[in-house]
Amino acid sequence: MSDANKKQGPKGLFRAKKVRNVIILILSGIVAFLALILPDIIFTSTYQMEVGDVASQDILAPYSLNFSSNILTENAKAEATSKVEPIYLPADPGIGRHQIEQLRSILYYISIIRQDGFASNDQKVQDISAINEISISEQTARGIIATSDQNWEAIQVEAVRVLEQMMRNTIKSVNVSQVRSSVPTSIDYSLQEDLVAVISEMIAPLIIPNSLYDEEKTLVSKNEAIASVEPVQRTFISGQTLVRRGQIITPEILEALAEFNLIKVQDNYQQILGAGIIVLVICLFIGFYFSRRQLDVTAKTKSILLISLLFLVFLTVARIFVVNRTIIPYIYPIAAFGLTLTILFNLEIGIIFSLSLAALTAYGSPKGFDLTVFYMLPSFIGMLMIGKARRIASFFTSALAIGLIGVGIVLAYRLPDSVTDWIGIATLSTASIVNGLISAGLALFLQYIFSQWLDIVTPLQLIDLTRADHPLLQLLLKNAPGTYQHSLMVSNLAENAAEAINANALLVRTGAIFHDCGKIANPQYFIENQIGEKIDSHDDIDFVKSAATIIQHVSDGVDLARKHRLPTQVIDFMREHHGTLMTRYQYSQAVKSAEDPELVDSSLFRYPGPSPRSKETALLMLADGVEARTRAELPRDDDLLKALINKVIHYLLDEGQLKDTDLTLKDLEIVAVSFFNTLRRIYHPRIKYPEIKQPVIEAIPLDDNKV
């Protein structure tokens, strides 16, 4: 702790830890961001090519993929719109009438010119050629002037008739030329050829569309045709040739290469921006969550660093070697990460970080959503199934659960997928089973390695420590059998109480079994190891030395524990089970025998402590005190037993031994009930059996020196 934090006290320390956690979170976010973008930039095989280039090598599909082709879909839409016929309005008779009236006006104007006696023929030709509505050539104009009145009359009648006949038909802009070209065949065959030519030249320009183009309806029809076009799907199987060497790159080929991320993108800011956003969201999620939850794990630098490093290792390995493969993503044992955190810390930590890891690992991959679900759900189920991980069998159960849930997800997402056949589904299902086995095995290995580094104990380690053949327990049994039995009794009391208040019962049991191992050094100085009617070892020494000998068993136990490499959490039970209490008997005797009681140094009779700093070590202190008092006083009924238990609890409360723990008054009430139920079963009254006459058996002589 820094000097500043020492001056500020717990608040300063809390702020320092908070700043530390924020720094670790930011640095982890930066590394996670790099893990997301660098593999795609550095390790992905990409090609620099454009449409029209010639492929320099064969390029194969790295994995199976089905995607919607934008290019082929747009081509299909263009083809659909090209097949839509233009929509026209019904023929408008008003247009025909207008054109006929216009023709009559022209004919009337030409008739006036023909009858003009003051104008020369050249002037008449010029006037006829100057008519704007129609274009009459000079030759035709001279023919009109030169023709007889009878012929001119015939021209007028036939011209009106033919134009009226033509305009009765539906004429569209697309077939105007066709209608105009059919005019000569519609003129009366009895007319002379030169007159037919005049009529055709006069009325052809007046034939115009009478059925107008409806742009709005045509556009609606085209939009309907576009909407009816389904996205064109392209399917590639892993190993299929995308482009052959020497083949010209078409837009369709370039699109397929881009879908496989095989085209080198010059400007990939969108990819970088997306990766930055998802990492930022995950960091905010983790930061806000743990700032609200205030879990114990956030207080330990080693724990935070382990979670961060393990997270980044799993993520980086996945992004480099796993993502964008076909089968490897389903074998990758990402569930081992969550299982390890659950065993080392708790289920909540495992779920939160597994969720974050799954989201980042599958980000941007072709089957991103499928993989995210595949990584999350089996991990969650595996963490729930492994429970407290007290048995090797629980790892096998978890492995089976991870594998089967993975198979279920494969079937759920791959059965509707037309790309994956039954062989592919079977392969991925087998990969899921292998995933579960590898995940559980890796978690078993990792929890052992990291528990040593963090100096924390896992359930499997605790169970291994409590085996009767443990060297330290064997030493205790041989040298201090009374203490060994006392430790077993206390462990039963404390374990039952721990289960009642949801504390770590296995840790309590282990700590209770080892808590008095220090008595091995001087077993005869402790009453449980003294033989009845033998001299008490304390009778021949003064009270200060007697107290020191008793107190010494705490430090002796710590030394033995370190020698046998017991975890720190177990050693804490040795240090804290007497807290800072006094050896009351020796102190009271010293006070009685002293000439001046005030000269007696009470610190010589006090345990070094510290007082319990957790629920578990506090439960051991309570159980140790209650068991010792019960064995000494042997209460005759339930009321006396309850009073004894309450007396011990209140004494420890008054001495301030429980102030640094999280035990509540409600917890203490539950603990008292648990102690009572356990002790009542142990010290229940026994039936006195009637004596049965047996033949006299000669006693076997025993040598006290050999016993």
Secondary structure as the mmCIF struct_conf table of DSSP 4:
data_model
#
loop_
_struct_conf.conf_type_id
_struct_conf.id
_struct_conf.beg_label_comp_id
_struct_conf.beg_label_asym_id
_struct_conf.beg_label_seq_id
_struct_conf.end_label_comp_id
_struct_conf.end_label_asym_id
_struct_conf.end_label_seq_id
HELX_RH_AL_P HELX_RH_AL_P1 ASP A 3 GLN A 8
TURN_TY1_P TURN_TY1_P1 GLY A 9 GLY A 9
HELX_RH_AL_P HELX_RH_AL_P2 PRO A 10 ILE A 42
TURN_TY1_P TURN_TY1_P2 PHE A 43 PHE A 43
BEND BEND1 THR A 44 THR A 44
STRN STRN1 TYR A 47 TYR A 47
TURN_TY1_P TURN_TY1_P3 VAL A 51 GLY A 52
HELX_LH_PP_P HELX_LH_PP_P1 ASP A 53 ASP A 53
STRN STRN2 VAL A 54 VAL A 54
HELX_LH_PP_P HELX_LH_PP_P2 ALA A 55 ALA A 55
BEND BEND2 SER A 56 GLN A 57
STRN STRN3 ILE A 59 LEU A 60
BEND BEND3 PRO A 62 TYR A 63
STRN STRN4 LEU A 65 SER A 68
HELX_RH_AL_P HELX_RH_AL_P3 ASN A 70 SER A 82
TURN_TY1_P TURN_TY1_P4 LYS A 83 LYS A 83
BEND BEND4 VAL A 84 VAL A 84
HELX_LH_PP_P HELX_LH_PP_P3 GLU A 85 ILE A 87
STRN STRN5 TYR A 88 TYR A 88
HELX_LH_PP_P HELX_LH_PP_P4 LEU A 89 ALA A 91
HELX_RH_AL_P HELX_RH_AL_P4 PRO A 93 GLN A 115
BEND BEND5 GLY A 117 ALA A 119
HELX_RH_AL_P HELX_RH_AL_P5 ASN A 121 SER A 129
TURN_TY1_P TURN_TY1_P5 ALA A 130 ALA A 130
BEND BEND6 ASN A 132 ILE A 134
HELX_RH_AL_P HELX_RH_AL_P6 GLU A 138 ALA A 146
BEND BEND7 THR A 147 THR A 147
HELX_RH_AL_P HELX_RH_AL_P7 ASP A 149 ARG A 168
BEND BEND8 ASN A 169 ASN A 169
HELX_RH_3T_P HELX_RH_3T_P1 SER A 173 ASN A 175
HELX_RH_AL_P HELX_RH_AL_P8 VAL A 176 SER A 181
TURN_TY1_P TURN_TY1_P6 SER A 182 SER A 182
HELX_RH_AL_P HELX_RH_AL_P9 VAL A 183 SER A 186
BEND BEND9 ILE A 187 ILE A 187
TURN_TY1_P TURN_TY1_P7 TYR A 189 SER A 190
BEND BEND10 LEU A 191 LEU A 191
HELX_RH_AL_P HELX_RH_AL_P10 GLU A 193 ILE A 203
HELX_RH_3T_P HELX_RH_3T_P2 ALA A 204 LEU A 206
BEND BEND11 ASN A 210 SER A 211
STRN STRN6 TYR A 213 TYR A 213
HELX_RH_AL_P HELX_RH_AL_P11 GLU A 215 ALA A 227
TURN_TY1_P TURN_TY1_P8 SER A 228 SER A 228
HELX_LH_PP_P HELX_LH_PP_P5 VAL A 229 VAL A 232
STRN STRN7 GLN A 233 PHE A 236
TURN_TY1_P TURN_TY1_P9 SER A 238 GLY A 239
STRN STRN8 THR A 241 VAL A 243
TURN_TY1_P TURN_TY1_P10 ARG A 245 GLY A 246
HELX_LH_PP_P HELX_LH_PP_P6 GLN A 247 GLN A 247
STRN STRN9 ILE A 248 ILE A 248
HELX_LH_PP_P HELX_LH_PP_P7 ILE A 249 THR A 250
HELX_RH_AL_P HELX_RH_AL_P12 PRO A 251 GLU A 259
TURN_TY1_P TURN_TY1_P11 PHE A 260 ASN A 261
STRN STRN10 ILE A 263 ILE A 263
HELX_LH_PP_P HELX_LH_PP_P8 LYS A 264 VAL A 265
BEND BEND12 GLN A 266 GLN A 266
HELX_RH_AL_P HELX_RH_AL_P13 TYR A 269 ARG A 293
HELX_RH_3T_P HELX_RH_3T_P3 ASP A 296 ALA A 299
HELX_RH_AL_P HELX_RH_AL_P14 THR A 301 VAL A 317
HELX_RH_PI_P HELX_RH_PI_P1 ALA A 318 VAL A 322
TURN_TY1_P TURN_TY1_P12 VAL A 323 ASN A 324
BEND BEND13 THR A 326 ILE A 327
HELX_RH_AL_P HELX_RH_AL_P15 ILE A 328 ILE A 331
TURN_TY1_P TURN_TY1_P13 ILE A 334 ILE A 334
HELX_RH_AL_P HELX_RH_AL_P16 ALA A 335 LEU A 344
TURN_TY1_P TURN_TY1_P14 PHE A 345 PHE A 345
HELX_RH_AL_P HELX_RH_AL_P17 LEU A 347 THR A 361
TURN_TY1_P TURN_TY1_P15 ALA A 362 GLY A 364
BEND BEND14 SER A 365 SER A 365
TURN_TY1_P TURN_TY1_P16 PRO A 366 LYS A 367
HELX_RH_AL_P HELX_RH_AL_P18 GLY A 368 ILE A 386
TURN_TY1_P TURN_TY1_P17 GLY A 387 LYS A 388
BEND BEND15 ARG A 391 ARG A 391
HELX_RH_AL_P HELX_RH_AL_P19 ILE A 392 ARG A 414
TURN_TY1_P TURN_TY1_P18 LEU A 415 PRO A 416
BEND BEND16 SER A 418 VAL A 419
HELX_RH_AL_P HELX_RH_AL_P20 TRP A 422 LEU A 454
TURN_TY1_P TURN_TY1_P19 ASP A 455 ASP A 455
HELX_RH_AL_P HELX_RH_AL_P21 PRO A 459 LEU A 465
TURN_TY1_P TURN_TY1_P20 THR A 466 THR A 466
TURN_TY1_P TURN_TY1_P21 ALA A 468 ASP A 469
HELX_RH_AL_P HELX_RH_AL_P22 PRO A 471 ASN A 479
HELX_RH_AL_P HELX_RH_AL_P23 PRO A 481 ALA A 500
TURN_TY1_P TURN_TY1_P22 ILE A 501 ASN A 502
HELX_RH_AL_P HELX_RH_AL_P24 ALA A 505 PHE A 514
TURN_TY1_P TURN_TY1_P23 HIS A 515 ASP A 516
HELX_RH_3T_P HELX_RH_3T_P4 CYS A 517 ILE A 520
BEND BEND17 ALA A 521 ASN A 522
HELX_RH_3T_P HELX_RH_3T_P5 PRO A 523 TYR A 525
BEND BEND18 PHE A 526 PHE A 526
HELX_RH_3T_P HELX_RH_3T_P6 ILE A 527 ASN A 529
BEND BEND19 GLN A 530 GLN A 530
HELX_LH_PP_P HELX_LH_PP_P9 ILE A 531 ILE A 531
TURN_TY1_P TURN_TY1_P24 GLY A 532 GLU A 533
BEND BEND20 LYS A 534 LYS A 534
HELX_LH_PP_P HELX_LH_PP_P10 ILE A 535 ASP A 536
HELX_RH_3T_P HELX_RH_3T_P7 SER A 537 ASP A 540
BEND BEND21 ILE A 541 ILE A 541
HELX_RH_AL_P HELX_RH_AL_P25 PHE A 543 LYS A 563
TURN_TY1_P TURN_TY1_P25 HIS A 564 ARG A 565
HELX_RH_AL_P HELX_RH_AL_P26 THR A 568 GLU A 576
BEND BEND22 HIS A 577 HIS A 578
TURN_TY1_P TURN_TY1_P26 GLY A 579 THR A 580
STRN STRN11 MET A 582 MET A 582
HELX_RH_AL_P HELX_RH_AL_P27 ARG A 584 SER A 593
BEND BEND23 GLU A 595 ASP A 596
HELX_RH_3T_P HELX_RH_3T_P8 PRO A 597 LEU A 599
BEND BEND24 VAL A 600 VAL A 600
HELX_RH_3T_P HELX_RH_3T_P9 SER A 602 PHE A 605
STRN STRN12 ARG A 606 ARG A 606
HELX_LH_PP_P HELX_LH_PP_P11 PRO A 610 PRO A 612
BEND BEND25 SER A 614 SER A 614
HELX_RH_AL_P HELX_RH_AL_P28 LYS A 615 GLU A 633
BEND BEND26 ARG A 636 ASP A 637
HELX_RH_AL_P HELX_RH_AL_P29 ASP A 638 ASP A 654
TURN_TY1_P TURN_TY1_P27 GLU A 655 ASP A 660
BEND BEND27 THR A 661 THR A 661
HELX_RH_AL_P HELX_RH_AL_P30 LEU A 665 ILE A 682
TURN_TY1_P TURN_TY1_P28 TYR A 683 TYR A 683
HELX_LH_PP_P HELX_LH_PP_P12 TYR A 689 GLU A 691
HELX_LH_PP_P HELX_LH_PP_P13 GLU A 698 PRO A 701
TURN_TY1_P TURN_TY1_P29 ASP A 704 LYS A 706
#
